[in-house]
Amino acid sequence: PRPRAAASARPARRRKGRWGARLGGALIVLTILVAVGLGTYAAITSVYFVGTDADGRVALFRGLPYELPLGIDLYRTEYRTGIPASALDPARRETLLDHQLRSHADAADLVRQLELGRLQGT
């Protein structure tokens, strides 16, 4: 006859094995979520757009032109001009402030050209 102690040790090993598998699975899911979160953050902070600030002046923003519930903005102001959007002719205002996603160099150059009066229709 076999001793009963060996039979009772097996379920304990299975429980430990299940706990380890669950922990390992949770760590994998957590790692994937962190990687996706960091990738999303990097993507959001690598794009720029031109818009207007709260005072109606043309501004350069970093991020996406969206606001989430609870007042969470996916953008931040990088640079404010002294040019009110109302000073632009309607066609230029529509194309300049269309919230098109741009590289930093492109968006900054667009704002610089506006400030220097080199954009047509200003």
All heavy atoms as an XYZ file, in Angstrom:
935
protein
N       0.822     -1.186      0.000
C       0.000      0.000      0.000
C       0.871      1.258      0.000
O       1.898      1.330      0.638
C      -0.804     -0.088      1.287
C      -0.314     -1.275      2.042
C       0.674     -1.979      1.232
N       0.368      2.261     -0.718
C       1.066      3.545     -0.808
C       0.665      4.438      0.348
O      -0.486      4.460      0.755
C       0.720      4.258     -2.097
C       1.292      3.552     -3.290
C       1.057      4.407     -4.488
N       1.827      3.882     -5.598
C       1.790      4.327     -6.797
N       1.006      5.341     -7.081
N       2.514      3.810     -7.739
N       1.579      5.246      0.819
C       1.230      6.174      1.895
C       0.312      7.275      1.364
O       0.429      7.740      0.243
C       2.566      6.751      2.337
C       3.601      6.221      1.432
C       2.981      5.226      0.519
N      -0.605      7.705      2.156
C      -1.582      8.721      1.762
C      -0.965     10.126      1.704
O      -1.485     10.994      1.042
C      -2.750      8.715      2.728
C      -3.548      7.457      2.591
C      -4.764      7.558      3.473
N      -5.465      6.312      3.454
C      -6.679      6.146      3.037
N      -7.373      7.190      2.649
N      -7.248      4.978      3.031
N       0.097     10.380      2.371
C       0.708     11.697      2.400
C       1.137     12.129      0.999
O       1.016     13.287      0.640
C       1.904     11.706      3.339
N       1.620     11.207      0.173
C       2.058     11.539     -1.178
C       0.875     11.988     -2.026
O       0.986     12.878     -2.848
C       2.752     10.346     -1.816
N      -0.279     11.401     -1.855
C      -1.471     11.759     -2.624
C      -1.958     13.159     -2.256
O      -2.416     13.898     -3.102
C      -2.572     10.728     -2.387
N      -1.847     13.524     -0.992
C      -2.316     14.846     -0.583
C      -1.331     15.945     -0.996
O      -1.710     17.090     -1.077
C      -2.554     14.884      0.929
O      -1.330     14.707      1.603
N      -0.066     15.600     -1.282
C       0.920     16.597     -1.702
C       0.690     17.027     -3.151
O       1.014     18.125     -3.532
C       2.322     16.051     -1.534
N       0.117     16.147     -3.963
C      -0.111     16.470     -5.373
C      -1.069     17.644     -5.579
O      -0.748     18.541     -6.322
C      -0.648     15.242     -6.097
C       0.407     14.514     -6.794
C      -0.183     13.518     -7.731
N       0.905     12.790     -8.311
C       0.811     11.623     -8.845
N      -0.345     11.003     -8.861
N       1.852     11.040     -9.354
N      -2.210     17.693     -4.948
C      -3.093     18.851     -5.156
C      -2.441     20.169     -4.733
O      -2.670     21.182     -5.345
C      -4.319     18.537     -4.302
C      -4.335     17.050     -4.213
C      -2.884     16.649     -4.200
N      -1.599     20.135     -3.717
C      -0.923     21.357     -3.285
C       0.013     21.850     -4.390
O       0.117     23.034     -4.647
C      -0.150     21.110     -1.997
N       0.670     20.936     -5.079
C       1.554     21.318     -6.178
C       0.735     21.913     -7.328
O       1.152     22.856     -7.958
C       2.345     20.121     -6.676
C       3.465     19.738     -5.763
C       4.290     18.640     -6.368
N       5.257     18.162     -5.409
C       5.898     17.029     -5.520
N       5.667     16.239     -6.552
N       6.764     16.672     -4.614
N      -0.408     21.340     -7.600
C      -1.260     21.868     -8.667
C      -1.722     23.279     -8.340
O      -1.758     24.137     -9.188
C      -2.467     20.959     -8.884
C      -2.121     19.702     -9.612
C      -3.362     18.938     -9.936
N      -3.019     17.610    -10.382
C      -3.805     16.572    -10.339
N      -5.031     16.710     -9.864
N      -3.418     15.408    -10.786
N      -2.070     23.514     -7.094
C      -2.503     24.856     -6.700
C      -1.363     25.855     -6.884
O      -1.560     26.944     -7.372
C      -2.982     24.857     -5.252
C      -4.333     24.240     -5.092
C      -4.822     24.392     -3.671
N      -5.812     23.362     -3.430
C      -5.846     22.575     -2.387
N      -4.963     22.699     -1.424
N      -6.773     21.658     -2.276
N      -0.164     25.462     -6.470
C       0.985     26.340     -6.645
C       1.255     26.556     -8.127
O       1.584     27.650     -8.551
C       2.221     25.769     -5.952
C       2.167     25.866     -4.449
C       3.414     25.286     -3.834
C       3.314     25.310     -2.313
N       4.460     24.676     -1.674
N       1.106     25.525     -8.932
C       1.318     25.644    -10.380
C       0.289     26.562    -11.016
O       0.628     27.371    -11.871
N      -0.951     26.452    -10.602
C      -2.001     27.339    -11.128
C      -1.726     28.781    -10.720
O      -1.905     29.692    -11.515
C      -3.363     26.907    -10.608
C      -3.865     25.654    -11.238
C      -5.224     25.311    -10.718
N      -5.588     23.963    -11.119
C      -6.481     23.214    -10.532
N      -7.121     23.688     -9.477
N      -6.750     22.027    -10.972
N      -1.307     28.989     -9.470
C      -1.004     30.344     -8.987
C       0.152     30.930     -9.793
O       0.116     32.087    -10.214
C      -0.675     30.303     -7.499
C      -0.228     31.623     -6.964
C       1.026     31.948     -6.551
C      -0.996     32.807     -6.819
N       1.093     33.251     -6.145
C      -0.161     33.799     -6.296
C      -2.333     33.123     -7.065
C      -0.593     35.092     -6.044
C      -2.756     34.414     -6.796
C      -1.897     35.376     -6.299
N       1.169     30.144    -10.040
C       2.308     30.606    -10.830
C       1.911     30.932    -12.262
O       2.369     31.920    -12.834
N       1.051     30.107    -12.854
C       0.594     30.356    -14.222
C      -0.242     31.634    -14.272
O      -0.101     32.433    -15.201
C      -0.221     29.177    -14.724
N      -1.084     31.836    -13.289
C      -1.894     33.058    -13.243
C      -1.020     34.295    -13.074
O      -1.237     35.310    -13.726
C      -2.915     32.984    -12.108
C      -4.035     32.043    -12.396
C      -5.023     32.034    -11.271
N      -6.051     31.043    -11.523
C      -6.836     30.528    -10.618
N      -6.715     30.926     -9.354
N      -7.744     29.639    -10.932
N      -0.046     34.189    -12.193
C       0.867     35.309    -11.973
C       1.671     35.604    -13.239
O       1.832     36.755    -13.628
C       1.806     35.016    -10.797
C       2.787     36.119    -10.431
C       2.036     37.388    -10.034
C       3.702     35.662     -9.310
N       2.145     34.559    -13.878
C       2.897     34.729    -15.125
C       2.029     35.352    -16.209
O       2.460     36.251    -16.926
N       0.786     34.894    -16.327
C      -0.139     35.467    -17.307
C      -0.435     36.926    -17.011
O      -0.479     37.762    -17.920
N      -0.616     37.242    -15.725
C      -0.889     38.630    -15.341
C       0.308     39.521    -15.651
O       0.145     40.651    -16.115
C      -1.234     38.701    -13.847
N       1.515     39.015    -15.433
C       2.718     39.795    -15.742
C       2.854     40.029    -17.248
O       3.248     41.116    -17.678
C       3.961     39.101    -15.198
C       4.141     39.163    -13.682
C       5.348     38.335    -13.251
C       4.287     40.595    -13.222
N       2.506     39.037    -18.050
C       2.557     39.196    -19.502
C       1.554     40.246    -19.949
O       1.877     41.141    -20.732
C       2.305     37.843    -20.212
C       3.512     36.933    -19.996
C       2.031     38.042    -21.699
C       3.306     35.509    -20.460
N       0.330     40.172    -19.439
C      -0.704     41.157    -19.794
C      -0.277     42.552    -19.343
O      -0.405     43.529    -20.092
C      -2.072     40.764    -19.181
C      -3.071     41.892    -19.292
C      -2.601     39.507    -19.841
N       0.259     42.664    -18.147
C       0.723     43.953    -17.637
C       1.853     44.511    -18.507
O       1.860     45.700    -18.837
C       1.188     43.821    -16.189
C       1.675     45.107    -15.528
C       0.536     46.125    -15.439
C       2.218     44.812    -14.144
N       2.769     43.671    -18.907
C       3.873     44.095    -19.770
C       3.348     44.608    -21.112
O       3.798     45.635    -21.613
C       4.867     42.931    -19.993
O       5.352     42.498    -18.729
C       6.008     43.337    -20.902
N       2.385     43.915    -21.682
C       1.797     44.334    -22.954
C       1.078     45.669    -22.790
O       1.224     46.564    -23.621
C       0.849     43.245    -23.504
C       1.662     42.033    -23.943
C      -0.003     43.778    -24.650
C       0.832     40.812    -24.277
N       0.313     45.829    -21.713
C      -0.397     47.082    -21.476
C       0.567     48.252    -21.291
O       0.329     49.348    -21.811
C      -1.316     46.959    -20.258
C      -2.548     46.080    -20.439
C      -3.294     45.945    -19.109
C      -3.455     46.631    -21.515
N       1.652     48.036    -20.576
C       2.652     49.092    -20.385
C       3.284     49.451    -21.725
O       3.453     50.630    -22.050
C       3.718     48.674    -19.353
C       4.919     49.594    -19.380
C       3.104     48.635    -17.962
N       3.616     48.454    -22.541
C       4.222     48.715    -23.848
C       3.268     49.487    -24.751
O       3.673     50.450    -25.413
C       4.637     47.399    -24.506
N       2.004     49.094    -24.763
C       1.017     49.810    -25.565
C       0.841     51.232    -25.048
O       0.763     52.187    -25.827
C      -0.338     49.049    -25.580
C      -1.450     49.899    -26.156
C      -0.199     47.750    -26.360
N       0.792     51.396    -23.747
C       0.651     52.727    -23.157
C       1.823     53.630    -23.491
O       1.636     54.791    -23.869
N       3.029     53.110    -23.393
C       4.216     53.907    -23.725
C       4.261     54.246    -25.213
O       4.618     55.361    -25.587
C       5.489     53.176    -23.307
C       5.736     53.074    -21.809
C       6.954     52.193    -21.519
C       5.922     54.452    -21.202
N       3.872     53.297    -26.050
C       3.826     53.551    -27.485
C       2.799     54.608    -27.837
O       3.050     55.493    -28.658
N       1.642     54.541    -27.190
C       0.598     55.535    -27.419
C       1.058     56.910    -26.957
O       0.863     57.903    -27.655
C      -0.696     55.129    -26.681
O      -1.113     53.847    -27.166
C      -1.800     56.134    -26.888
N       1.677     56.975    -25.808
C       2.186     58.251    -25.297
C       3.220     58.832    -26.258
O       3.198     60.023    -26.573
C       2.787     58.070    -23.909
C       3.379     59.339    -23.352
C       2.566     60.335    -22.833
C       4.755     59.561    -23.386
C       3.105     61.519    -22.339
C       5.297     60.739    -22.895
C       4.469     61.707    -22.372
O       5.011     62.880    -21.903
N       4.128     57.998    -26.734
C       5.155     58.469    -27.667
C       4.521     58.980    -28.958
O       4.938     60.010    -29.494
C       6.147     57.353    -27.970
N       3.499     58.286    -29.446
C       2.833     58.720    -30.675
C       2.104     60.041    -30.460
O       2.173     60.945    -31.300
C       1.858     57.646    -31.145
N       1.424     60.171    -29.347
C       0.666     61.393    -29.063
C       1.599     62.593    -28.923
O       1.301     63.679    -29.410
C      -0.193     61.218    -27.791
C      -1.373     60.307    -28.082
C      -0.683     62.561    -27.261
C      -2.185     59.932    -26.856
N       2.718     62.411    -28.285
C       3.608     63.548    -28.038
C       4.551     63.845    -29.196
O       5.363     64.756    -29.110
C       4.427     63.337    -26.748
O       5.193     62.133    -26.877
C       3.521     63.283    -25.535
N       4.445     63.102    -30.289
C       5.330     63.360    -31.426
C       4.622     64.112    -32.549
O       5.221     64.346    -33.592
C       5.910     62.047    -31.955
O       4.886     61.259    -32.529
N       3.359     64.479    -32.357
C       2.632     65.214    -33.387
C       2.224     66.590    -32.855
O       2.085     66.789    -31.652
C       1.384     64.440    -33.883
C       1.789     63.190    -34.624
C       0.448     64.109    -32.749
N       2.041     67.508    -33.778
C       1.719     68.895    -33.447
C       0.568     69.354    -34.335
O       0.325     68.780    -35.401
C       2.939     69.799    -33.683
C       4.080     69.485    -32.760
C       4.912     68.397    -32.985
C       4.317     70.276    -31.641
C       5.949     68.100    -32.129
C       5.364     69.986    -30.778
C       6.171     68.895    -31.029
O       7.193     68.603    -30.158
N      -0.120     70.386    -33.885
C      -1.147     71.009    -34.707
C      -1.241     72.480    -34.350
O      -0.787     72.909    -33.291
C      -2.505     70.304    -34.556
C      -3.132     70.428    -33.199
C      -4.060     71.420    -32.929
C      -2.808     69.535    -32.185
C      -4.649     71.534    -31.674
C      -3.397     69.629    -30.933
C      -4.318     70.645    -30.671
N      -1.814     73.248    -35.272
C      -1.994     74.678    -35.056
C      -3.464     74.898    -34.744
O      -4.348     74.349    -35.403
C      -1.575     75.485    -36.306
C      -1.801     76.971    -36.083
C      -0.117     75.212    -36.645
N      -3.725     75.687    -33.721
C      -5.097     75.975    -33.315
C      -5.153     77.334    -32.640
O      -4.278     78.173    -32.831
N      -6.187     77.529    -31.841
C      -6.303     78.780    -31.097
C      -6.316     78.489    -29.611
O      -6.831     77.469    -29.170
C      -7.591     79.551    -31.470
O      -8.716     78.703    -31.258
C      -7.561     79.990    -32.916
N      -5.752     79.410    -28.842
C      -5.770     79.251    -27.393
C      -7.083     79.796    -26.838
O      -7.975     80.198    -27.589
C      -4.553     79.926    -26.752
C      -4.534     81.438    -26.924
O      -5.520     82.022    -27.416
O      -3.512     82.047    -26.549
N      -7.201     79.828    -25.538
C      -8.449     80.273    -24.891
C      -8.763     81.737    -25.193
O      -9.922     82.149    -25.132
C      -8.346     80.060    -23.380
N      -7.748     82.524    -25.547
C      -7.952     83.935    -25.866
C      -8.198     84.179    -27.351
O      -8.303     85.333    -27.778
C      -6.736     84.759    -25.418
C      -6.539     84.717    -23.910
O      -7.557     84.636    -23.184
O      -5.377     84.748    -23.463
N      -8.250     83.115    -28.146
C      -8.503     83.261    -29.576
C      -7.275     83.573    -30.403
O      -7.371     83.902    -31.583
N      -6.086     83.445    -29.798
C      -4.843     83.678    -30.534
C      -4.347     82.377    -31.157
O      -4.551     81.297    -30.605
C      -3.772     84.241    -29.611
C      -4.105     85.639    -29.096
C      -3.084     86.110    -28.117
N      -3.161     85.191    -26.962
C      -2.317     85.181    -25.949
N      -1.314     86.006    -25.931
N      -2.472     84.346    -24.950
N      -3.666     82.490    -32.291
C      -3.101     81.322    -32.954
C      -2.001     80.747    -32.059
O      -1.189     81.486    -31.506
C      -2.536     81.699    -34.342
C      -1.858     80.500    -34.988
C      -3.642     82.250    -35.237
N      -2.006     79.425    -31.917
C      -1.036     78.763    -31.042
C      -0.595     77.441    -31.644
O      -1.294     76.851    -32.469
C      -1.644     78.535    -29.656
N       0.565     76.986    -31.209
C       1.111     75.696    -31.600
C       0.887     74.733    -30.441
O       1.236     75.035    -29.301
C       2.608     75.837    -31.900
C       3.386     74.568    -32.205
C       2.875     73.920    -33.485
C       4.870     74.882    -32.321
N       0.300     73.587    -30.744
C      -0.008     72.592    -29.723
C       0.723     71.294    -30.017
O       0.925     70.930    -31.173
C      -1.519     72.306    -29.680
C      -2.340     73.492    -29.279
C      -2.849     74.348    -30.245
C      -2.605     73.756    -27.951
C      -3.622     75.448    -29.889
C      -3.368     74.846    -27.584
C      -3.872     75.692    -28.551
N       1.079     70.586    -28.962
C       1.712     69.268    -29.072
C       0.716     68.230    -28.601
O       0.149     68.352    -27.515
C       2.959     69.220    -28.197
C       3.709     67.921    -28.284
C       4.930     67.974    -27.405
N       5.791     66.854    -27.674
C       6.988     66.698    -27.172
N       7.483     67.610    -26.338
N       7.715     65.651    -27.464
N       0.500     67.197    -29.413
C      -0.427     66.133    -29.060
C      -1.562     66.043    -30.059
O      -1.445     66.496    -31.200
N      -2.654     65.446    -29.631
C      -3.825     65.278    -30.485
C      -4.888     66.298    -30.113
O      -5.089     66.573    -28.931
C      -4.396     63.866    -30.331
C      -3.459     62.725    -30.723
C      -4.106     61.378    -30.407
C      -3.089     62.807    -32.192
N      -5.607     66.825    -31.093
C      -6.597     67.874    -30.813
C      -7.910     67.326    -30.244
O      -8.984     67.591    -30.775
C      -6.790     68.534    -32.177
C      -6.539     67.441    -33.155
C      -5.462     66.591    -32.529
N      -7.825     66.565    -29.184
C      -9.017     65.962    -28.580
C      -9.006     66.166    -27.072
O      -7.950     66.238    -26.452
C      -9.086     64.460    -28.883
C      -9.082     64.146    -30.351
C      -7.977     63.566    -30.944
C     -10.176     64.463    -31.149
C      -7.962     63.289    -32.296
C     -10.168     64.189    -32.499
C      -9.060     63.594    -33.069
O      -9.052     63.331    -34.408
N     -10.192     66.196    -26.522
C     -10.363     66.257    -25.077
C     -11.161     65.039    -24.644
O     -12.173     64.712    -25.244
C     -11.113     67.528    -24.683
C     -10.364     68.792    -25.024
C     -11.174     70.055    -24.760
O     -12.207     69.970    -24.080
O     -10.757     71.111    -25.237
N     -10.704     64.374    -23.617
C     -11.401     63.216    -23.069
C     -12.353     63.688    -21.976
O     -12.245     64.809    -21.485
C     -10.389     62.223    -22.496
C      -9.396     61.616    -23.493
C      -8.428     60.695    -22.761
C     -10.106     60.865    -24.597
N     -13.276     62.838    -21.586
C     -14.144     63.196    -20.455
C     -13.312     63.529    -19.220
O     -12.147     63.157    -19.115
C     -14.983     61.927    -20.236
C     -14.951     61.220    -21.548
C     -13.618     61.535    -22.159
N     -13.909     64.227    -18.313
C     -13.292     64.663    -17.060
C     -12.199     65.713    -17.289
O     -11.305     65.893    -16.469
C     -12.729     63.480    -16.267
C     -13.718     62.353    -15.954
C     -13.013     61.188    -15.300
C     -14.841     62.870    -15.071
N     -12.256     66.399    -18.424
C     -11.327     67.491    -18.688
C      -9.907     67.078    -19.000
O      -8.971     67.855    -18.799
N      -9.710     65.873    -19.500
C      -8.368     65.396    -19.838
C      -8.070     65.771    -21.286
O      -8.739     65.319    -22.206
C      -8.256     63.870    -19.647
C      -8.536     63.507    -18.189
C      -6.887     63.372    -20.094
C      -8.669     62.027    -17.944
N      -7.071     66.630    -21.479
C      -6.665     67.047    -22.814
C      -5.559     66.137    -23.325
O      -4.672     65.750    -22.566
C      -6.141     68.488    -22.803
C      -7.197     69.493    -22.392
O      -8.395     69.244    -22.667
O      -6.828     70.524    -21.795
N      -5.612     65.808    -24.608
C      -4.560     65.006    -25.219
C      -3.519     65.902    -25.896
O      -2.794     65.467    -26.772
C      -5.161     64.032    -26.239
C      -6.086     62.969    -25.672
C      -6.600     62.063    -26.778
C      -5.389     62.151    -24.599
N      -3.463     67.153    -25.493
C      -2.532     68.113    -26.062
C      -2.105     69.103    -24.998
O      -2.712     69.194    -23.942
C      -3.174     68.869    -27.233
C      -4.420     69.617    -26.822
C      -4.350     70.913    -26.337
C      -5.669     69.022    -26.886
C      -5.488     71.597    -25.943
C      -6.809     69.696    -26.499
C      -6.716     70.980    -26.030
O      -7.847     71.650    -25.633
N      -1.035     69.823    -25.320
C      -0.614     70.924    -24.460
C      -0.073     72.038    -25.351
O       0.429     71.795    -26.446
C       0.402     70.486    -23.426
C       1.760     70.176    -23.962
C       2.737     69.922    -22.808
N       4.068     69.856    -23.329
C       4.847     68.803    -23.260
N       4.433     67.718    -22.653
N       6.056     68.829    -23.766
N      -0.172     73.238    -24.875
C       0.277     74.391    -25.641
C       1.795     74.463    -25.611
O       2.404     74.432    -24.555
C      -0.314     75.689    -25.053
O      -1.728     75.560    -24.980
C       0.046     76.882    -25.914
N       2.386     74.553    -26.789
C       3.832     74.687    -26.907
C       4.243     76.143    -27.115
O       5.291     76.559    -26.646
C       4.351     73.853    -28.085
C       4.323     72.368    -27.850
C       5.378     71.910    -26.866
O       6.560     72.255    -27.031
O       5.013     71.199    -25.910
N       3.420     76.888    -27.866
C       3.800     78.258    -28.201
C       2.537     79.052    -28.545
O       1.683     78.566    -29.266
C       4.759     78.253    -29.397
C       5.172     79.628    -29.850
C       6.080     80.379    -29.117
C       4.647     80.178    -31.012
C       6.460     81.648    -29.537
C       5.024     81.441    -31.444
C       5.922     82.175    -30.700
O       6.289     83.420    -31.105
N       2.460     80.271    -28.026
C       1.336     81.166    -28.332
C       1.855     82.347    -29.139
O       2.859     82.956    -28.783
C       0.704     81.702    -27.053
C      -0.060     80.684    -26.276
C      -0.690     81.331    -25.040
N      -1.508     80.385    -24.330
C      -1.086     79.628    -23.334
N       0.147     79.709    -22.910
N      -1.907     78.786    -22.736
N       1.134     82.664    -30.201
C       1.487     83.857    -30.964
C       0.687     85.030    -30.413
O      -0.210     84.847    -29.591
C       1.134     83.700    -32.459
O      -0.283     83.703    -32.613
C       1.718     82.429    -33.042
N       0.982     86.199    -30.889
C       0.196     87.368    -30.523
C      -0.864     87.672    -31.570
O      -1.528     88.703    -31.498
N      -1.040     86.754    -32.517
C      -1.952     86.990    -33.635
C      -3.325     86.404    -33.332
O      -3.467     85.189    -33.164
C      -1.389     86.362    -34.922
C      -0.021     86.960    -35.230
C      -2.351     86.550    -36.090
C       0.737     86.262    -36.333
N      -4.342     87.248    -33.280
C      -5.685     86.716    -33.071
C      -6.168     86.005    -34.340
O      -5.922     86.485    -35.456
C      -6.534     87.942    -32.767
C      -5.717     89.127    -33.124
C      -4.310     88.701    -33.298
N      -6.827     84.894    -34.163
C      -7.346     84.155    -35.316
C      -8.332     85.004    -36.109
O      -8.437     84.864    -37.327
C      -8.015     82.864    -34.853
N      -9.008     85.906    -35.443
C      -9.978     86.769    -36.132
C      -9.310     87.733    -37.103
O      -9.961     88.270    -37.989
C     -10.806     87.549    -35.103
O      -9.962     88.365    -34.312
N      -7.985     87.937    -36.990
C      -7.258     88.824    -37.895
C      -6.957     88.153    -39.241
O      -6.575     88.824    -40.189
C      -5.951     89.283    -37.254
N      -7.123     86.845    -39.305
C      -6.858     86.114    -40.539
C      -8.091     86.152    -41.436
O      -9.218     86.155    -40.946
C      -6.512     84.653    -40.230
C      -5.349     84.408    -39.280
C      -5.238     82.932    -38.973
C      -4.064     84.943    -39.863
N      -7.855     86.149    -42.754
C      -9.021     86.081    -43.634
C      -9.634     84.678    -43.488
O      -8.957     83.727    -43.086
C      -8.674     86.449    -45.080
C      -7.882     85.393    -45.823
O      -8.221     84.208    -45.727
O      -6.931     85.769    -46.527
N     -10.923     84.544    -43.779
C     -11.617     83.271    -43.526
C     -10.978     82.052    -44.189
O     -10.902     80.985    -43.587
C     -13.026     83.523    -44.058
C     -13.205     85.002    -43.953
C     -11.849     85.585    -44.223
N     -10.496     82.187    -45.416
C      -9.893     81.035    -46.106
C      -8.609     80.596    -45.405
O      -8.393     79.405    -45.186
C      -9.614     81.385    -47.562
N      -7.747     81.561    -45.047
C      -6.497     81.230    -44.367
C      -6.786     80.646    -42.994
O      -6.167     79.691    -42.568
C      -5.611     82.486    -44.247
C      -4.376     82.327    -43.395
C      -3.473     81.156    -43.703
N      -3.052     81.117    -45.078
C      -2.561     80.024    -45.662
N      -2.430     78.904    -44.991
N      -2.218     80.030    -46.921
N      -7.745     81.217    -42.289
C      -8.108     80.738    -40.952
C      -8.575     79.284    -41.035
O      -8.178     78.456    -40.223
C      -9.188     81.636    -40.349
C      -9.553     81.262    -38.932
C     -10.482     82.260    -38.257
N     -11.555     82.723    -39.095
C     -11.798     84.011    -39.401
N     -11.008     84.956    -38.927
N     -12.807     84.358    -40.155
N      -9.372     78.983    -42.039
C      -9.899     77.618    -42.169
C      -8.792     76.599    -42.431
O      -8.778     75.530    -41.835
C     -10.936     77.564    -43.300
C     -11.626     76.223    -43.406
C     -12.719     76.224    -44.457
O     -13.384     77.259    -44.647
O     -12.904     75.172    -45.077
N      -7.849     76.940    -43.310
C      -6.773     75.988    -43.614
C      -5.708     75.950    -42.524
O      -5.150     74.892    -42.246
C      -6.104     76.301    -44.968
O      -5.640     77.644    -44.957
C      -7.058     76.099    -46.111
N      -5.413     77.076    -41.913
C      -4.387     77.121    -40.873
C      -4.846     76.432    -39.592
O      -4.085     75.717    -38.947
C      -4.005     78.572    -40.559
C      -2.911     78.778    -39.522
C      -1.579     78.276    -40.061
C      -2.810     80.240    -39.138
N      -6.098     76.621    -39.246
C      -6.616     76.114    -37.970
C      -7.433     74.838    -38.134
O      -8.366     74.576    -37.377
C      -7.457     77.205    -37.295
C      -6.746     78.546    -37.093
C      -7.697     79.568    -36.492
C      -5.508     78.384    -36.252
N      -7.072     74.015    -39.114
C      -7.835     72.799    -39.383
C      -7.456     71.623    -38.481
O      -7.996     70.539    -38.605
C      -7.686     72.393    -40.844
C      -6.252     72.018    -41.216
O      -5.355     72.141    -40.351
O      -6.028     71.621    -42.367
N      -6.512     71.842    -37.572
C      -6.036     70.822    -36.634
C      -5.383     69.638    -37.346
O      -5.374     68.531    -36.835
C      -7.150     70.323    -35.715
C      -7.609     71.354    -34.751
N      -8.767     71.225    -34.045
C      -7.093     72.544    -34.365
C      -8.940     72.281    -33.281
N      -7.932     73.101    -33.467
N      -4.828     69.896    -38.520
C      -4.089     68.857    -39.231
C      -2.860     68.481    -38.421
O      -2.133     69.350    -37.946
C      -3.671     69.368    -40.605
C      -2.850     68.378    -41.390
C      -2.413     68.937    -42.729
O      -2.966     69.908    -43.226
N      -1.417     68.323    -43.320
N      -2.613     67.184    -38.272
C      -1.444     66.727    -37.524
C      -0.196     66.951    -38.368
O      -0.159     66.635    -39.549
C      -1.592     65.258    -37.153
C      -2.795     64.930    -36.268
C      -2.826     63.448    -35.953
C      -2.792     65.760    -35.005
N       0.825     67.509    -37.748
C       2.049     67.882    -38.445
C       3.262     67.488    -37.617
O       3.157     67.242    -36.420
C       2.095     69.399    -38.659
C       0.892     69.972    -39.374
C       0.923     71.494    -39.361
N      -0.275     72.077    -39.908
C      -0.492     72.313    -41.201
N       0.427     71.997    -42.074
N      -1.611     72.856    -41.617
N       4.415     67.487    -38.273
C       5.664     67.312    -37.536
C       5.954     68.621    -36.803
O       5.383     69.666    -37.128
C       6.807     66.989    -38.501
O       7.104     68.125    -39.309
N       6.864     68.573    -35.844
C       7.217     69.789    -35.122
C       7.779     70.831    -36.077
O       7.408     72.007    -36.023
C       8.223     69.495    -34.010
C       8.623     70.724    -33.260
N       9.777     71.415    -33.549
C       8.003     71.410    -32.267
C       9.859     72.467    -32.763
N       8.792     72.492    -31.964
N       8.680     70.419    -36.966
C       9.304     71.367    -37.896
C       8.257     72.017    -38.792
O       8.295     73.243    -39.010
C      10.361     70.661    -38.733
N       7.322     71.237    -39.299
C       6.294     71.770    -40.192
C       5.378     72.748    -39.461
O       5.103     73.852    -39.947
C       5.481     70.615    -40.795
C       4.458     71.084    -41.801
O       4.751     72.027    -42.569
O       3.353     70.502    -41.830
N       4.903     72.349    -38.287
C       3.995     73.214    -37.527
C       4.695     74.495    -37.073
O       4.134     75.589    -37.170
C       3.433     72.456    -36.326
N       5.928     74.367    -36.595
C       6.665     75.545    -36.136
C       6.962     76.484    -37.301
O       6.863     77.710    -37.158
C       7.964     75.116    -35.449
N       7.288     75.929    -38.459
C       7.552     76.763    -39.626
C       6.281     77.487    -40.071
O       6.333     78.669    -40.429
C       8.098     75.915    -40.775
C       8.477     76.752    -41.973
O       9.321     77.665    -41.817
O       7.924     76.511    -43.066
N       5.165     76.818    -40.024
C       3.893     77.437    -40.389
C       3.586     78.627    -39.476
O       3.223     79.711    -39.944
C       2.778     76.394    -40.316
C       1.418     76.791    -40.837
C       1.487     77.130    -42.319
C       0.437     75.659    -40.613
N       3.778     78.449    -38.183
C       3.535     79.534    -37.221
C       4.540     80.671    -37.433
O       4.177     81.848    -37.409
C       3.586     79.000    -35.775
C       3.591     80.126    -34.756
C       2.406     78.061    -35.521
N       5.789     80.310    -37.672
C       6.820     81.323    -37.920
C       6.488     82.141    -39.171
O       6.587     83.369    -39.169
C       8.189     80.657    -38.059
C       9.343     81.609    -38.157
C      10.731     80.959    -38.112
N      10.825     79.556    -38.479
C      10.861     78.526    -37.610
N      10.817     78.746    -36.318
N      10.953     77.282    -38.029
N       6.071     81.466    -40.251
C       5.697     82.161    -41.486
C       4.494     83.080    -41.248
O       4.439     84.190    -41.795
C       5.384     81.162    -42.611
C       6.565     80.320    -43.044
C       7.729     81.156    -43.539
O       7.558     82.130    -44.285
N       8.936     80.804    -43.123
N       3.551     82.656    -40.429
C       2.402     83.496    -40.088
C       2.857     84.745    -39.354
O       2.444     85.854    -39.681
C       1.415     82.695    -39.220
C       0.207     83.484    -38.704
C      -0.710     83.872    -39.847
C      -0.538     82.670    -37.655
N       3.730     84.568    -38.367
C       4.211     85.708    -37.584
C       5.020     86.705    -38.445
O       4.983     87.907    -38.197
C       5.071     85.237    -36.417
C       4.254     84.578    -35.320
C       5.089     84.153    -34.149
O       6.168     83.552    -34.343
O       4.651     84.419    -33.006
N       5.708     86.187    -39.446
C       6.505     87.053    -40.325
C       5.668     87.668    -41.442
O       6.181     88.459    -42.238
C       7.674     86.260    -40.927
C       8.725     85.782    -39.923
C       9.736     84.861    -40.613
C       9.428     86.970    -39.285
N       4.390     87.303    -41.502
C       3.510     87.845    -42.529
C       3.747     87.272    -43.901
O       3.393     87.876    -44.914
N       4.333     86.089    -43.965
C       4.667     85.466    -45.257
C       3.611     84.500    -45.758
O       3.754     83.981    -46.850
C       5.989     84.749    -45.146
C       7.139     85.706    -44.908
C       8.438     84.965    -44.886
N       9.537     85.878    -44.581
C      10.721     85.482    -44.177
N      10.986     84.194    -44.050
N      11.658     86.356    -43.919
N       2.579     84.262    -44.985
C       1.511     83.363    -45.456
C       0.535     84.168    -46.294
O       0.164     85.290    -45.944
C       0.767     82.738    -44.270
C       1.529     81.669    -43.494
C       0.663     81.147    -42.359
C       1.947     80.526    -44.376
N       0.096     83.581    -47.377
C      -0.878     84.265    -48.232
C      -2.202     84.341    -47.500
O      -2.589     83.442    -46.768
C      -1.069     83.510    -49.532
C       0.161     83.513    -50.416
C      -0.055     82.689    -51.657
O      -0.927     81.852    -51.721
N       0.765     82.942    -52.666
N      -2.903     85.423    -47.711
C      -4.233     85.560    -47.133
C      -4.239     86.040    -45.702
O      -5.237     85.924    -45.019
N      -3.119     86.561    -45.200
C      -3.102     87.078    -43.823
C      -3.205     88.589    -43.825
O      -2.903     89.242    -44.772
C      -1.814     86.664    -43.077
O      -0.673     87.118    -43.804
C      -1.764     85.183    -42.889
